[in-house]
Amino acid sequence: MFAGLGQFADSCANCGLDFSSYNVGDGPAALLTMGIGTLIIVLALGVDSVFHPPFWVHVIIWVPFTAALTVISLRMAKAGLLAAEHRNRAREAGKSDLL
């Protein structure tokens, strides 16, 4: 389904479904940024209050964890949005739809 970390392939390798007709865009990214940011801040504050590590330990722990969690969940969110568009036969609105 994916050609890169967050980009869709041109078509499905199994069934040949053309992914270029779907407009997934970067909609899931904003929601994931807020959700993952909140989770990381809560976890970092919890670790800091219990263990009191120096700042560089926080950097070593939270930067890779945040990047990995973002890439993994962004792929899932984009795939879910594409599946929802396919299931609901979503398409761009045309002039005839506005009348």
N, CA and C atoms as an extended XYZ file, in Angstrom:
297
Properties=species:S:1:pos:R:3:atomname:S:1:resname:S:1:resid:I:1 pbc="F F F"
N         0.817       -1.182        0.000 N   MET     1
C         0.000        0.000        0.000 CA  MET     1
C         0.870        1.258        0.000 C   MET     1
N         2.014        1.211        0.661 N   PHE     2
C         2.880        2.380        0.761 CA  PHE     2
C         4.133        2.201       -0.076 C   PHE     2
N         4.588        3.292       -0.682 N   ALA     3
C         5.825        3.281       -1.457 CA  ALA     3
C         6.982        3.814       -0.621 C   ALA     3
N         6.693        4.572        0.403 N   GLY     4
C         7.709        5.134        1.284 CA  GLY     4
C         7.169        5.164        2.702 C   GLY     4
N         7.760        6.014        3.535 N   LEU     5
C         7.312        6.071        4.922 CA  LEU     5
C         5.873        6.552        5.051 C   LEU     5
N         5.495        7.532        4.253 N   GLY     6
C         4.141        8.054        4.364 CA  GLY     6
C         3.452        8.276        3.040 C   GLY     6
N         4.040        7.809        1.959 N   GLN     7
C         3.450        8.015        0.635 CA  GLN     7
C         2.878        6.708        0.105 C   GLN     7
N         1.704        6.846       -0.513 N   PHE     8
C         1.062        5.676       -1.089 CA  PHE     8
C         1.755        5.256       -2.379 C   PHE     8
N         1.667        3.986       -2.675 N   ALA     9
C         2.123        3.488       -3.972 CA  ALA     9
C         1.115        3.942       -5.027 C   ALA     9
N         1.467        3.787       -6.295 N   ASP    10
C         0.543        4.181       -7.367 CA  ASP    10
C        -0.693        3.303       -7.400 C   ASP    10
N        -0.503        2.007       -7.113 N   SER    11
C        -1.632        1.080       -7.114 CA  SER    11
C        -1.337       -0.076       -6.176 C   SER    11
N        -2.371       -0.813       -5.833 N   CYS    12
C        -2.237       -1.969       -4.949 CA  CYS    12
C        -1.512       -3.093       -5.678 C   CYS    12
N        -0.552       -3.704       -5.001 N   ALA    13
C         0.211       -4.789       -5.614 CA  ALA    13
C        -0.635       -6.051       -5.773 C   ALA    13
N        -1.666       -6.219       -4.956 N   ASN    14
C        -2.489       -7.432       -5.010 CA  ASN    14
C        -3.662       -7.326       -5.979 C   ASN    14
N        -4.432       -6.239       -5.867 N   CYS    15
C        -5.662       -6.153       -6.662 CA  CYS    15
C        -5.597       -5.107       -7.776 C   CYS    15
N        -4.566       -4.254       -7.767 N   GLY    16
C        -4.427       -3.250       -8.809 CA  GLY    16
C        -5.251       -1.993       -8.593 C   GLY    16
N        -5.839       -1.792       -7.405 N   LEU    17
C        -6.634       -0.601       -7.113 CA  LEU    17
C        -5.767        0.642       -7.269 C   LEU    17
N        -6.248        1.624       -8.008 N   ASP    18
C        -5.514        2.864       -8.258 CA  ASP    18
C        -5.682        3.799       -7.058 C   ASP    18
N        -4.582        4.061       -6.335 N   PHE    19
C        -4.635        4.922       -5.159 CA  PHE    19
C        -4.587        6.407       -5.505 C   PHE    19
N        -4.251        6.753       -6.740 N   SER    20
C        -4.114        8.160       -7.090 CA  SER    20
C        -5.456        8.895       -7.126 C   SER    20
N        -6.552        8.183       -7.201 N   SER    21
C        -7.860        8.836       -7.240 CA  SER    21
C        -8.350        9.248       -5.852 C   SER    21
N        -7.651        8.854       -4.799 N   TYR    22
C        -8.052        9.185       -3.430 CA  TYR    22
C        -7.264       10.387       -2.945 C   TYR    22
N        -7.902       11.240       -2.156 N   ASN    23
C        -7.285       12.465       -1.666 CA  ASN    23
C        -7.127       12.376       -0.157 C   ASN    23
N        -6.159       11.601        0.286 N   VAL    24
C        -5.948       11.441        1.724 CA  VAL    24
C        -5.233       12.665        2.291 C   VAL    24
N        -4.223       13.170        1.598 N   GLY    25
C        -3.529       14.383        2.020 CA  GLY    25
C        -2.855       14.234        3.374 C   GLY    25
N        -2.714       15.349        4.064 N   ASP    26
C        -2.049       15.365        5.368 CA  ASP    26
C        -3.030       15.625        6.505 C   ASP    26
N        -4.280       15.301        6.289 N   GLY    27
C        -5.291       15.521        7.316 CA  GLY    27
C        -5.002       14.832        8.636 C   GLY    27
N        -4.572       13.575        8.624 N   PRO    28
C        -4.305       12.900        9.895 CA  PRO    28
C        -3.106       13.454       10.650 C   PRO    28
N        -2.221       14.173        9.982 N   ALA    29
C        -0.980       14.627       10.614 CA  ALA    29
C        -1.242       15.608       11.758 C   ALA    29
N        -2.165       16.525       11.599 N   ALA    30
C        -2.431       17.512       12.652 CA  ALA    30
C        -2.981       16.855       13.908 C   ALA    30
N        -3.924       15.962       13.736 N   LEU    31
C        -4.495       15.262       14.889 CA  LEU    31
C        -3.445       14.399       15.583 C   LEU    31
N        -2.638       13.706       14.803 N   LEU    32
C        -1.595       12.874       15.393 CA  LEU    32
C        -0.541       13.714       16.104 C   LEU    32
N        -0.214       14.868       15.565 N   THR    33
C         0.769       15.740       16.207 CA  THR    33
C         0.302       16.145       17.595 C   THR    33
N        -0.960       16.521       17.708 N   MET    34
C        -1.477       16.918       19.015 CA  MET    34
C        -1.571       15.726       19.964 C   MET    34
N        -2.070       14.605       19.472 N   GLY    35
C        -2.222       13.436       20.332 CA  GLY    35
C        -0.903       12.853       20.793 C   GLY    35
N         0.027       12.680       19.874 N   ILE    36
C         1.328       12.115       20.230 CA  ILE    36
C         2.113       13.102       21.082 C   ILE    36
N         2.013       14.398       20.765 N   GLY    37
C         2.686       15.410       21.585 CA  GLY    37
C         2.204       15.385       23.027 C   GLY    37
N         0.907       15.262       23.207 N   THR    38
C         0.356       15.182       24.558 CA  THR    38
C         0.850       13.943       25.281 C   THR    38
N         0.836       12.803       24.605 N   LEU    39
C         1.295       11.554       25.205 CA  LEU    39
C         2.766       11.637       25.603 C   LEU    39
N         3.605       12.168       24.722 N   ILE    40
C         5.036       12.256       25.008 CA  ILE    40
C         5.300       13.205       26.174 C   ILE    40
N         4.601       14.322       26.233 N   ILE    41
C         4.801       15.267       27.336 CA  ILE    41
C         4.410       14.638       28.663 C   ILE    41
N         3.289       13.943       28.691 N   VAL    42
C         2.846       13.290       29.931 CA  VAL    42
C         3.860       12.224       30.359 C   VAL    42
N         4.318       11.410       29.405 N   LEU    43
C         5.309       10.384       29.739 CA  LEU    43
C         6.632       10.998       30.194 C   LEU    43
N         7.086       12.040       29.510 N   ALA    44
C         8.353       12.685       29.886 CA  ALA    44
C         8.268       13.316       31.274 C   ALA    44
N         7.145       13.957       31.573 N   LEU    45
C         6.981       14.534       32.906 CA  LEU    45
C         6.931       13.448       33.982 C   LEU    45
N         6.283       12.336       33.661 N   GLY    46
C         6.250       11.223       34.610 CA  GLY    46
C         7.629       10.637       34.863 C   GLY    46
N         8.391       10.411       33.808 N   VAL    47
C         9.754        9.892       33.959 CA  VAL    47
C        10.622       10.886       34.724 C   VAL    47
N        10.466       12.173       34.406 N   ASP    48
C        11.267       13.192       35.081 CA  ASP    48
C        10.945       13.274       36.566 C   ASP    48
N         9.675       13.157       36.927 N   SER    49
C         9.313       13.268       38.344 CA  SER    49
C         9.734       12.043       39.156 C   SER    49
N         9.825       10.880       38.516 N   VAL    50
C        10.213        9.674       39.244 CA  VAL    50
C        11.733        9.487       39.280 C   VAL    50
N        12.408        9.664       38.125 N   PHE    51
C        13.831        9.332       38.028 CA  PHE    51
C        14.767       10.543       38.027 C   PHE    51
N        14.284       11.719       37.713 N   HIS    52
C        15.083       12.954       37.640 CA  HIS    52
C        16.324       12.804       36.762 C   HIS    52
N        16.175       12.331       35.515 N   PRO    53
C        17.355       12.193       34.654 CA  PRO    53
C        17.795       13.554       34.106 C   PRO    53
N        19.049       13.652       33.662 N   PRO    54
C        19.481       14.898       33.019 CA  PRO    54
C        18.778       15.088       31.676 C   PRO    54
N        18.868       16.311       31.144 N   PHE    55
C        18.154       16.648       29.917 CA  PHE    55
C        18.563       15.775       28.747 C   PHE    55
N        19.845       15.442       28.624 N   TRP    56
C        20.312       14.665       27.475 CA  TRP    56
C        19.697       13.265       27.466 C   TRP    56
N        19.364       12.736       28.625 N   VAL    57
C        18.701       11.425       28.676 CA  VAL    57
C        17.289       11.539       28.100 C   VAL    57
N        16.615       12.632       28.410 N   HIS    58
C        15.293       12.860       27.823 CA  HIS    58
C        15.390       12.923       26.300 C   HIS    58
N        16.394       13.606       25.791 N   VAL    59
C        16.563       13.717       24.341 CA  VAL    59
C        16.789       12.346       23.723 C   VAL    59
N        17.649       11.554       24.336 N   ILE    60
C        17.944       10.218       23.801 CA  ILE    60
C        16.720        9.312       23.840 C   ILE    60
N        15.894        9.457       24.848 N   ILE    61
C        14.699        8.605       24.976 CA  ILE    61
C        13.567        9.083       24.068 C   ILE    61
N        13.214       10.369       24.154 N   TRP    62
C        11.956       10.839       23.583 CA  TRP    62
C        12.019       11.209       22.116 C   TRP    62
N        13.154       11.635       21.599 N   VAL    63
C        13.219       11.995       20.179 CA  VAL    63
C        13.008       10.769       19.282 C   VAL    63
N        13.751        9.661       19.473 N   PRO    64
C        13.484        8.491       18.619 CA  PRO    64
C        12.103        7.883       18.853 C   PRO    64
N        11.654        7.881       20.102 N   PHE    65
C        10.331        7.328       20.411 CA  PHE    65
C         9.239        8.134       19.719 C   PHE    65
N         9.350        9.453       19.747 N   THR    66
C         8.372       10.318       19.092 CA  THR    66
C         8.384       10.114       17.582 C   THR    66
N         9.568       10.056       16.999 N   ALA    67
C         9.671        9.871       15.545 CA  ALA    67
C         9.079        8.525       15.118 C   ALA    67
N         9.412        7.460       15.830 N   ALA    68
C         8.891        6.137       15.482 CA  ALA    68
C         7.377        6.074       15.652 C   ALA    68
N         6.885        6.603       16.744 N   LEU    69
C         5.438        6.580       16.997 CA  LEU    69
C         4.683        7.401       15.951 C   LEU    69
N         5.260        8.513       15.536 N   THR    70
C         4.619        9.352       14.523 CA  THR    70
C         4.553        8.637       13.181 C   THR    70
N         5.660        8.043       12.756 N   VAL    71
C         5.679        7.358       11.453 CA  VAL    71
C         4.727        6.166       11.454 C   VAL    71
N         4.737        5.384       12.494 N   ILE    72
C         3.875        4.203       12.558 CA  ILE    72
C         2.398        4.603       12.577 C   ILE    72
N         2.045        5.559       13.430 N   SER    73
C         0.632        5.930       13.523 CA  SER    73
C         0.172        6.736       12.315 C   SER    73
N         1.075        7.491       11.670 N   LEU    74
C         0.692        8.224       10.468 CA  LEU    74
C         0.350        7.260        9.342 C   LEU    74
N         1.117        6.194        9.218 N   ARG    75
C         0.815        5.182        8.201 CA  ARG    75
C        -0.551        4.549        8.461 C   ARG    75
N        -0.826        4.218        9.715 N   MET    76
C        -2.118        3.610       10.048 CA  MET    76
C        -3.269        4.577        9.809 C   MET    76
N        -3.080        5.854       10.188 N   ALA    77
C        -4.145        6.843       10.020 CA  ALA    77
C        -4.416        7.110        8.539 C   ALA    77
N        -3.364        7.212        7.739 N   LYS    78
C        -3.563        7.440        6.302 CA  LYS    78
C        -4.228        6.235        5.646 C   LYS    78
N        -3.828        5.032        6.044 N   ALA    79
C        -4.451        3.830        5.494 CA  ALA    79
C        -5.923        3.757        5.899 C   ALA    79
N        -6.234        4.120        7.128 N   GLY    80
C        -7.621        4.126        7.579 CA  GLY    80
C        -8.464        5.143        6.838 C   GLY    80
N        -7.904        6.319        6.594 N   LEU    81
C        -8.631        7.340        5.853 CA  LEU    81
C        -8.855        6.920        4.403 C   LEU    81
N        -7.855        6.288        3.789 N   LEU    82
C        -8.028        5.792        2.423 CA  LEU    82
C        -9.104        4.709        2.387 C   LEU    82
N        -9.105        3.826        3.372 N   ALA    83
C       -10.127        2.777        3.424 CA  ALA    83
C       -11.522        3.376        3.601 C   ALA    83
N       -11.632        4.418        4.418 N   ALA    84
C       -12.930        5.072        4.613 CA  ALA    84
C       -13.398        5.751        3.326 C   ALA    84
N       -12.471        6.398        2.622 N   GLU    85
C       -12.839        7.016        1.342 CA  GLU    85
C       -13.294        5.959        0.338 C   GLU    85
N       -12.616        4.836        0.305 N   HIS    86
C       -12.977        3.776       -0.635 CA  HIS    86
C       -14.346        3.178       -0.280 C   HIS    86
N       -14.556        2.908        0.997 N   ARG    87
C       -15.812        2.305        1.445 CA  ARG    87
C       -17.000        3.235        1.190 C   ARG    87
N       -16.812        4.528        1.413 N   ASN    88
C       -17.900        5.490        1.252 CA  ASN    88
C       -17.984        6.084       -0.146 C   ASN    88
N       -17.137        5.614       -1.043 N   ARG    89
C       -17.083        6.110       -2.431 CA  ARG    89
C       -16.948        7.639       -2.468 C   ARG    89
N       -16.068        8.156       -1.613 N   ALA    90
C       -15.855        9.601       -1.532 CA  ALA    90
C       -15.170       10.086       -2.801 C   ALA    90
N       -15.517       11.300       -3.201 N   ARG    91
C       -14.896       11.912       -4.376 CA  ARG    91
C       -14.950       13.411       -4.206 C   ARG    91
N       -14.225       14.113       -5.063 N   GLU    92
C       -14.222       15.573       -5.029 CA  GLU    92
C       -15.584       16.083       -5.490 C   GLU    92
N       -16.039       17.159       -4.877 N   ALA    93
C       -17.310       17.759       -5.264 CA  ALA    93
C       -17.148       18.463       -6.605 C   ALA    93
N       -18.120       18.290       -7.463 N   GLY    94
C       -18.118       18.960       -8.760 CA  GLY    94
C       -19.144       20.086       -8.774 C   GLY    94
N       -19.231       20.756       -9.878 N   LYS    95
C       -20.166       21.873       -9.995 CA  LYS    95
C       -21.611       21.408       -9.859 C   LYS    95
N       -21.923       20.235      -10.370 N   SER    96
C       -23.310       19.720      -10.299 CA  SER    96
C       -23.691       19.358       -8.868 C   SER    96
N       -22.713       19.075       -7.999 N   ASP    97
C       -23.011       18.747       -6.624 CA  ASP    97
C       -23.382       19.973       -5.797 C   ASP    97
N       -23.035       21.152       -6.263 N   LEU    98
C       -23.266       22.378       -5.508 CA  LEU    98
C       -24.613       22.996       -5.769 C   LEU    98
N       -25.326       22.535       -6.739 N   LEU    99
C       -26.623       23.121       -7.078 CA  LEU    99
C       -27.733       22.614       -6.217 C   LEU    99
